[in-house]
Amino acid sequence: MEIGIPKEIKDQEFRVGLTPASVRVCTEAGHQVFIETGAGLGAGFSDENYIQAKAKILQNAGDVWNCEMIVKVKEPLSSEYQFLKSGQILFTYLHLAADRKLTERLIESGAVAIAYETVELPDHKLPLLTPMSIIAGRLSVQFGARFLERQQGGRGLLLGGVPGVMAGKVMILGGGIVGTEAAKIAVGLGARVQIFDINLERLAYLETLFGSRVDLLYSSSSAIEAAIVDSDLLIGAVLVPGRRSPVLVTKSLVAQMRPGSVIIDVAVDQGGCVETLRPTSHTNPTYVESGVLHYGVPNMPGAVPWTATQALNNSTLPYVLQLAHYGSEALEKNPALAKGLNVKDHFLVHPAVREVFPDLSNN
């Protein structure tokens, strides 16, 4: 099969769909890989690295998009819609529940759109979302600590504190992978940490990880209201696969936070759980509302592309090979991969996305 790797065009998105090592595996398996020139530079991979892996370098994005399968990192942007075509396999993050325009265009194109974030194992784990969730969770505290600095617009607080001065308070909504990884970094910095979740079994598991170092609280409106007032860093880590995140923090609650506090919502690409938070970019990552600094970059792992690209490829490569070997038939052979199918043959397939866009479900 012909596999195309276009250069990512989202703002400061430096990850790339396949590393040279992954390309080599594909070419040794008998597939042809075409990569847009410069696609891997931001992640530390030169065109020469790809040539050594037997890839063919193409100068123009349109030529790459002519391939039978496209492997990307982020969803196609509006300038790329023209390249989508019937029967073509698109394998990437999509997050369609928060993007009606892209959903409509994929249905119209007839492409076979498979989303990394909805590939699901029998035990309900999301193997292609997990590596980026780990990175985003860790980055959320790293970025939060930086934006709490006065020069970045924050209240001038050192998250870990110092002897004689109280440490900052980190409030994490969601105890999944993102929330757990965020807590690990926050605890490591010496911050006071709270995790809110509605899953008591998950909270019990987190107790085995953190013991008394983290306050593990059942998530309810009253509990969130009580805790948010003195929080310095609020991290949204709520994910409902394929659906928009529920709004847990209203505008009125944000207004109760101290001026210079920071909100980071990792699930902003699924709508986010904070009413006042909207998508931003690596170029302009923050804005202030009600005196609170908001960070809403939807492709956070793009800030560490060398690490993130390799971590993602470790998980995606087996699925890429299955699709390259069997085409759309791979969906029948692998139930986990079939869960990733969002759009096929002009139909919106994924049940959760169909619930978000019921008027598109009969197309």
C-alpha positions as CSV (number, residue, x, y, z in Angstrom):
1,M,0.0,0.0,0.0
2,E,1.0,3.6,-0.6
3,I,1.3,5.4,2.8
4,G,1.4,9.2,2.8
5,I,2.9,11.3,5.6
6,P,2.0,15.0,5.1
7,K,3.6,17.8,7.1
8,E,1.4,18.9,10.0
9,I,0.1,22.5,9.5
10,K,-1.6,23.2,12.9
11,D,0.0,26.0,14.7
12,Q,3.5,25.0,16.0
13,E,2.6,21.3,15.6
14,F,6.0,19.7,15.1
15,R,5.1,16.0,15.5
16,V,5.0,13.8,12.5
17,G,2.9,10.7,11.6
18,L,5.7,8.2,11.3
19,T,9.3,8.2,12.5
20,P,12.1,7.0,10.2
21,A,12.3,3.8,12.3
22,S,8.5,3.2,11.7
23,V,8.9,4.0,8.0
24,R,11.7,1.4,7.7
25,V,9.4,-1.2,9.3
26,C,6.7,-0.4,6.7
27,T,9.0,-0.4,3.7
28,E,10.6,-3.7,4.8
29,A,7.1,-5.1,4.9
30,G,6.7,-4.2,1.2
31,H,4.8,-0.9,1.5
32,Q,5.7,2.4,-0.1
33,V,6.0,5.5,2.1
34,F,5.8,9.0,0.7
35,I,6.6,11.9,3.0
36,E,6.3,15.6,2.5
37,T,9.7,17.3,2.6
38,G,10.5,18.8,6.0
39,A,7.7,16.9,7.7
40,G,9.9,15.4,10.4
41,L,12.3,18.3,11.0
42,G,10.5,19.7,14.0
43,A,10.7,16.3,15.7
44,G,14.4,16.0,14.9
45,F,14.1,13.8,11.7
46,S,15.7,15.0,8.5
47,D,14.6,14.1,4.9
48,E,17.9,12.1,4.7
49,N,16.8,10.0,7.7
50,Y,13.6,9.1,5.8
51,I,15.5,8.4,2.6
52,Q,17.7,6.0,4.5
53,A,14.5,4.3,5.6
54,K,13.5,3.9,1.9
55,A,10.8,6.6,2.0
56,K,10.3,8.8,-1.1
57,I,10.4,12.6,-0.4
58,L,7.7,14.7,-2.2
59,Q,7.8,18.4,-2.4
60,N,4.1,19.0,-2.4
61,A,1.4,18.2,0.1
62,G,-1.2,17.5,-2.6
63,D,1.0,14.7,-4.0
64,V,1.4,13.1,-0.6
65,W,-2.4,13.2,0.0
66,N,-2.9,11.2,-3.2
67,C,-1.7,8.1,-1.3
68,E,-4.1,5.3,-0.4
69,M,-3.6,5.8,3.3
70,I,-2.7,9.0,5.1
71,V,-1.1,8.8,8.6
72,K,-1.1,12.0,10.5
73,V,-1.0,13.3,14.0
74,K,-3.7,16.0,14.1
75,E,-7.0,16.4,12.3
76,P,-7.1,17.9,8.8
77,L,-7.5,21.6,8.8
78,S,-9.8,23.5,6.3
79,S,-7.0,24.0,3.8
80,E,-6.6,20.2,3.7
81,Y,-10.2,19.3,3.1
82,Q,-9.7,19.5,-0.7
83,F,-7.3,16.5,-0.5
84,L,-9.8,14.1,1.1
85,K,-11.1,11.5,-1.3
86,S,-13.4,8.6,-1.4
87,G,-12.1,5.3,-0.2
88,Q,-8.9,6.8,1.2
89,I,-7.9,5.7,4.7
90,L,-7.2,8.6,7.1
91,F,-5.6,7.5,10.4
92,T,-5.1,10.3,12.9
93,Y,-6.5,12.1,15.9
94,L,-9.9,13.6,14.9
95,H,-12.0,14.6,17.9
96,L,-15.0,15.0,15.8
97,A,-17.4,15.7,18.6
98,A,-16.0,19.2,18.9
99,D,-15.7,19.8,15.1
100,R,-18.9,19.7,13.1
101,K,-17.3,21.2,10.0
102,L,-14.7,18.5,9.7
103,T,-17.3,15.8,10.4
104,E,-19.5,17.1,7.5
105,R,-16.5,17.2,5.2
106,L,-15.4,13.7,6.0
107,I,-18.9,12.4,5.4
108,E,-19.0,14.2,2.1
109,S,-15.6,13.0,1.0
110,G,-16.3,9.2,1.4
111,A,-13.0,8.7,3.2
112,V,-12.5,6.0,5.7
113,A,-11.7,8.1,8.8
114,I,-10.2,6.2,11.8
115,A,-9.5,8.2,14.9
116,Y,-6.6,7.4,17.2
117,E,-8.6,8.5,20.3
118,T,-11.5,6.0,19.8
119,V,-9.5,2.9,19.1
120,E,-10.5,0.8,22.1
121,L,-9.4,-2.5,23.6
122,P,-11.8,-5.0,25.1
123,D,-10.9,-3.8,28.6
124,H,-12.0,-0.3,27.4
125,K,-8.4,1.1,27.4
126,L,-7.6,3.6,24.7
127,P,-4.1,2.5,23.5
128,L,-3.5,5.3,21.0
129,L,-4.8,8.1,23.3
130,T,-2.8,6.9,26.4
131,P,0.7,8.0,25.3
132,M,-0.4,11.5,24.5
133,S,-2.5,11.7,27.7
134,I,0.5,10.8,29.8
135,I,2.5,13.6,28.1
136,A,-0.3,16.2,28.3
137,G,-0.9,15.4,31.9
138,R,2.7,15.9,32.8
139,L,2.9,19.1,30.7
140,S,-0.2,20.5,32.3
141,V,1.6,21.0,35.6
142,Q,4.9,22.0,33.9
143,F,3.0,24.7,32.0
144,G,0.8,25.7,34.9
145,A,3.9,26.3,37.1
146,R,5.4,28.5,34.4
147,F,2.2,30.6,33.9
148,L,1.9,31.1,37.6
149,E,5.0,33.2,37.3
150,R,4.4,36.9,37.4
151,Q,6.2,37.6,34.1
152,Q,3.8,35.2,32.4
153,G,0.7,36.9,33.8
154,G,0.2,34.7,36.9
155,R,0.1,35.7,40.5
156,G,3.8,35.1,41.1
157,L,3.5,31.9,43.0
158,L,6.1,29.1,43.3
159,L,4.0,26.0,43.0
160,G,6.1,24.0,45.4
161,G,6.5,26.7,48.0
162,V,9.6,27.1,50.2
163,P,10.1,26.5,54.0
164,G,8.0,29.1,55.8
165,V,5.7,29.8,52.8
166,M,2.7,27.6,51.9
167,A,2.9,25.7,48.6
168,G,0.4,26.3,45.8
169,K,-2.8,24.2,45.5
170,V,-3.5,22.2,42.4
171,M,-7.1,21.1,41.7
172,I,-7.4,18.3,39.2
173,L,-10.8,17.4,37.7
174,G,-10.7,13.8,36.6
175,G,-8.6,10.9,37.9
176,G,-7.9,9.1,34.6
177,I,-4.5,9.0,33.0
178,V,-4.2,12.7,32.5
179,G,-5.2,13.5,36.0
180,T,-2.9,10.8,37.5
181,E,0.1,12.0,35.5
182,A,-0.6,15.6,36.4
183,A,-0.8,14.7,40.1
184,K,2.6,12.8,39.9
185,I,4.3,16.0,38.7
186,A,2.5,18.3,41.1
187,V,3.3,16.1,44.0
188,G,6.9,15.9,42.9
189,L,7.1,19.7,42.8
190,G,5.8,19.8,46.4
191,A,2.4,21.3,45.6
192,R,-0.8,20.6,47.6
193,V,-2.9,18.4,45.3
194,Q,-6.6,17.4,45.1
195,I,-8.1,15.0,42.5
196,F,-11.9,14.9,41.9
197,D,-13.6,11.9,40.2
198,I,-16.9,10.2,40.3
199,N,-15.4,6.7,40.1
200,L,-14.9,5.4,43.6
201,E,-12.9,2.4,42.4
202,R,-10.5,4.8,40.6
203,L,-10.2,6.9,43.7
204,A,-9.4,3.8,45.7
205,Y,-6.7,2.8,43.2
206,L,-5.2,6.3,43.3
207,E,-4.9,6.0,47.1
208,T,-2.6,3.0,46.5
209,L,-0.4,5.3,44.3
210,F,-0.4,8.5,46.4
211,G,-1.5,7.6,49.9
212,S,-2.1,10.7,51.9
213,R,0.0,13.0,49.6
214,V,-3.1,13.7,47.5
215,D,-6.6,14.5,48.6
216,L,-8.9,12.2,46.7
217,L,-12.5,13.6,46.6
218,Y,-15.8,12.5,45.1
219,S,-16.7,14.9,42.4
220,S,-19.9,16.9,43.0
221,S,-21.0,20.4,42.3
222,S,-20.7,21.4,46.0
223,A,-17.3,19.8,46.4
224,I,-16.0,21.6,43.3
225,E,-17.5,24.9,44.5
226,A,-15.9,24.6,47.9
227,A,-12.4,23.8,46.6
228,I,-12.1,26.2,43.7
229,V,-11.9,29.3,45.7
230,D,-8.4,28.8,47.0
231,S,-7.0,26.8,44.0
232,D,-4.0,28.3,42.3
233,L,-3.9,25.9,39.4
234,L,-7.0,24.2,38.0
235,I,-6.5,21.3,35.6
236,G,-9.4,19.9,33.5
237,A,-8.8,16.2,32.8
238,V,-12.3,15.0,32.0
239,L,-12.6,12.7,29.0
240,V,-15.7,11.0,27.7
241,P,-14.5,9.0,24.6
242,G,-16.1,10.4,21.4
243,R,-18.2,12.9,23.3
244,R,-17.9,16.5,24.4
245,S,-16.6,16.9,27.9
246,P,-19.3,17.9,30.5
247,V,-19.0,21.5,31.9
248,L,-18.1,21.2,35.5
249,V,-16.8,24.7,36.2
250,T,-19.1,27.5,35.3
251,K,-18.2,31.1,34.6
252,S,-19.4,32.2,38.0
253,L,-17.1,29.7,39.7
254,V,-14.1,30.9,37.6
255,A,-14.9,34.5,38.9
256,Q,-14.4,33.2,42.4
257,M,-10.8,32.2,41.8
258,R,-8.0,34.5,42.9
259,P,-6.7,36.9,40.3
260,G,-3.6,35.4,38.6
261,S,-4.7,31.8,39.1
262,V,-4.3,29.5,36.1
263,I,-6.7,27.1,34.4
264,I,-5.4,24.5,32.0
265,D,-8.0,22.1,30.3
266,V,-6.3,19.2,28.6
267,A,-9.6,18.0,27.0
268,V,-10.2,21.3,25.2
269,D,-10.1,19.5,21.9
270,Q,-13.3,17.6,23.1
271,G,-14.9,20.9,24.3
272,G,-13.3,21.1,27.8
273,C,-15.0,21.0,31.2
274,V,-14.5,24.8,32.0
275,E,-17.2,27.1,30.6
276,T,-14.8,30.0,30.1
277,L,-12.1,28.1,28.3
278,R,-11.7,28.2,24.6
279,P,-9.1,26.7,22.2
280,T,-5.8,28.7,21.9
281,S,-2.5,27.9,20.2
282,H,1.1,27.5,21.0
283,T,1.8,30.9,19.5
284,N,-0.9,32.6,21.7
285,P,-1.5,30.1,24.4
286,T,-3.2,32.2,27.1
287,Y,-5.9,34.8,27.7
288,V,-7.4,36.4,30.8
289,E,-11.0,36.2,31.8
290,S,-12.4,37.2,35.2
291,G,-8.8,37.8,36.2
292,V,-7.8,34.2,35.7
293,L,-5.2,33.0,33.2
294,H,-6.7,30.4,30.8
295,Y,-4.6,28.0,28.7
296,G,-6.4,26.0,26.0
297,V,-3.8,24.7,23.6
298,P,-5.4,21.5,22.1
299,N,-2.2,20.0,20.9
300,M,-0.1,20.3,24.0
301,P,2.2,17.3,23.2
302,G,3.3,19.2,20.1
303,A,5.5,21.2,22.5
304,V,7.7,18.1,23.0
305,P,7.7,16.6,19.5
306,W,10.8,14.5,19.8
307,T,9.4,12.6,22.8
308,A,5.7,12.7,21.6
309,T,6.3,11.4,18.1
310,Q,8.2,8.4,19.3
311,A,5.8,7.6,22.1
312,L,2.9,7.9,19.6
313,N,4.6,5.6,17.0
314,N,5.2,3.0,19.6
315,S,1.5,2.6,19.9
316,T,0.2,3.4,16.4
317,L,2.7,1.3,14.3
318,P,1.0,-2.1,14.7
319,Y,-2.3,-0.6,13.6
320,V,-0.7,1.2,10.7
321,L,0.8,-2.1,9.5
322,Q,-2.5,-3.9,9.8
323,L,-4.2,-1.2,7.7
324,A,-1.4,-1.2,5.2
325,H,-1.6,-5.0,4.8
326,Y,-5.4,-5.4,4.7
327,G,-6.9,-2.0,3.9
328,S,-10.4,-1.5,5.3
329,E,-10.6,-5.2,5.9
330,A,-8.4,-4.7,8.9
331,L,-11.4,-3.2,10.7
332,E,-13.1,-6.6,10.5
333,K,-10.0,-8.5,11.7
334,N,-9.3,-6.2,14.7
335,P,-12.3,-5.2,16.9
336,A,-10.2,-2.6,18.7
337,L,-9.3,-0.9,15.4
338,A,-13.0,-1.1,14.4
339,K,-13.9,1.0,17.4
340,G,-11.7,3.7,16.0
341,L,-13.8,4.0,12.8
342,N,-15.7,7.3,12.8
343,V,-16.7,7.8,9.1
344,K,-16.9,5.4,6.2
345,D,-18.7,5.4,2.8
346,H,-20.4,8.8,3.4
347,F,-21.8,7.6,6.8
348,L,-21.1,8.8,10.3
349,V,-20.3,5.5,12.1
350,H,-19.1,6.1,15.6
351,P,-22.0,5.9,18.1
352,A,-20.8,8.6,20.4
353,V,-20.3,11.1,17.6
354,R,-23.7,10.2,16.1
355,E,-25.2,11.3,19.4
356,V,-23.5,14.6,19.2
357,F,-24.6,15.2,15.5
358,P,-27.9,13.3,15.2
359,D,-28.9,15.2,12.1
360,L,-25.8,13.9,10.3
361,S,-26.4,10.3,11.3
362,N,-28.7,9.5,8.5
363,N,-26.5,10.6,5.7
